[in-house]
Amino acid sequence: MNTQYRRWIAWALAGVLVISSGTALAQGAVAPEYRWLTFAVFAAIISLTMYVTYLAAKRVKTASDFYTAGGGITGLQNGWAIAGDYLSAASFLGIAGLISQYGYDGFMYSVGWLVAYITVLLVIAEPCRNIGRYTLPDILAYRNDPKAMRIVGALSVITVSTFYLTAQMVGGGVLVKTLIGIDYEVSVIAVGILMLAYVLFGGMVATTWVQIIKAILLVIASLVLVVLVWLPYGFSLPAFLQDVVGDPKVQTRVASLLGDPARNMSAIELGQRFLEPGLYFKSPIDQVSLGMALVFGTAGLPHILMRFFTVPTAQQARKSVVWAMAIIGGFYVLTLFLGFGAAKHVGPAAIAAVDAGGNMAGPLLAQFLGGGPNSFLGNFMLAFVSAVAFATIVAVVAGLVLAAASAIAHDLYVGVYHGGDTVPPQQQVRAARIATVLVGALAITIGIAAKGQNVAHLVALAFAVAASANFPCVLLTLYWKRCSTGGIVAGMIVGTVLAVGLTLVSPNVTYPKVVKAAAQKVLDGEAAKRTAIEAALASADTLASGQAKLDLALLDKAVQKANDDLAKFAGQETSFLGLEKPLFQLKNPGIISIPLGFLAVLLGSLLFRDKRSEALWPEVYARQNTGILASKAASH
Amino acid sequence: MASPPTIDWDAVIADPRFQELHRKKQTFLTTLMIISVVFYFLLPIGAAYFQDLYRVKVWGVINFGLLFALTQFIVAWGIAYFYSWRANRDFDRMARELAAHYEKKAG
């Protein structure tokens, strides 16, 4: 058995390296002559995680080992693993990027991701540990009709995980391509194969350790960068920010964001504006709606909920959330320095020139701090940060695939198809592995099929579905006596359909008529802008002409995109649902779909009473509060 | 998924000790939850409607808005710490006593 695993893992490792190095390399952020450095760091991290997987594979014998590491993870370990599961590339690179491009609003955005864990800590983590086993549907099935719960629960788990997974695969593919220039398809396949190797052989044990390693690397990388950024200011926050707002690159960025109103502002005022709200968020209702999805959705994310079944007791579950909050919150505070540091040293325009979303802020900052694009240390640091970004994607994807696979194998195959626990342990593990391969293949396929699609809003959508469907159902089955099978089915359906439906008719979807109008506007304004930039280019001021060069590159990119858009949507006037413009004006459906999800559970429960749900209420309520028999459930 | 019938769950939730744990926990958790949600949503709502307040410089170039956002982290950590402290001190002990009592009774 061991040699078999060893051989498989060796093949997977070799496969990834061969695919990665044998491919035609396009231009990435890492210069070609230093690309070997990136691969060396990649290889080191992959080897370490593969070794851990090899050790873990020997310990995975039962379904409990595969899904929840046998409940043998400590609170501290689980805290790091939650951080590793949660801090996706979107938070690692995305939030630093947002801060580097929009200042204050980017930092404000990060707060909701931490506050979300208060909900997890106060009302979800411990009760779930006390009554749950492997999956989210387990909690629902405790007092409600098991078959119905496993079907709706598993569907919801698969929906949420697939949205999240698609965003990670596509985002990851683009990222790796931008960083090191590997083809998009190749990087999607590499992420997929690695993740499969971890989950398939090592189950939750390996997934947990990969997430812990990744979280530690992420924190180390960020700490090093922050020390280098902050040290010259004697670790004084006002002195550092004073320098940021005094930077001409930052001031120019604010001026271009504000447009006409910036004309009457001094350079100092423009810089200071970077520390004030309103450069990114334009609609307060939309922001509150997103905040609701984050604060209530995190508690309904299947891959996060699953982490609480890996610890032995409610106390350890509590401890793990507190640790996770310390790590995640600390990390977001560090992104403040990464984002502002990148804005000051690299400049918002130079960052946007590599990636329009600002995702390259962190990596480019690392390169600058190490000595710039032509230095060995600069490239080593860029390589290290790139490799951490890659590990980040793989670790998050592994957690998601495990959650989706457990819903298929444990809830649908064992729970619904076989009607319970009569399936022998070895067959359960085999079912889990088969489901893992299916989900992994699906993830790779979707990742490749969705190439070039704008999937950034899919993460927000996953949170919205989790907040509107999973969260009301889990909360009310734990805390409300009258909650019943009918209520949960209604809540799952209404919450999911509303969150997805509202998003499909929201501004997130592409409306060709709107896009073409915007493209036309860019083309109409091109001549005037070009004249202004050429005037700046001709000026003697080297700083102004340097900025003008970047502006020119951005303008060329914008014009190129406008022309592409016009060509792409020629003869097309409506979205794929036949709409000319959005029906629902908010980008985030939470503010509507979350209350209605709760309402659906309430009405469904009152309309369709269920004797089993009510008869088992004392048991659920006593157990979730006291942990009676929890140790027995965990050792099962 | 039903557990052994030996534990009388109705007796557990009718037990005065359980009632006390339940009451204390419910009040404590609801209060903390409301405080944390209200405090969090003050940030984006304030950023939209009280921009002049957020602009007020407090410490060098650092303005009220930035300090308020940083305070969010402190408050979130504070709530987590406060809850753990309270749970470790009171709730765990009460829950452990109940669990020991009824698990022993069930054999």
Interface residues (C-beta under 8 A of the other chain):
Chain A: Y104 D105 F107 M108 V111 G112 L114 V115 Y117 I118 T119 L121 L122 V123 D138 A141 Y142 P146 L237 P238 A239 L241 Q242 V245 Q272 L275 E276 P277 G278 F281 P284 Q287 V288 G291 V295 A314 Q315 R318 K319 V321 V322 M325 A326 G329 Y332 V333 L616 P618 E619 Y621 A622 R623 N625 T626 G627 I628 L629 A630 K632 A633
Chain B: M1 A2 S3 I7 W9 D10 V12 I13 F18 L21 H22 K25 L29 L32 M33 S36 V37 Y40 F41 L43 P44 I45 A47 A48 Y49 Q51 Y54 R55 K57 W59 G60 V61 I62 N63 G65 L66 A69 L70 Q72 F73 A76 W77 I79 A80 Y81 Y83 S84 A87 N88 D92 A95 L98 A99 Y102 E103
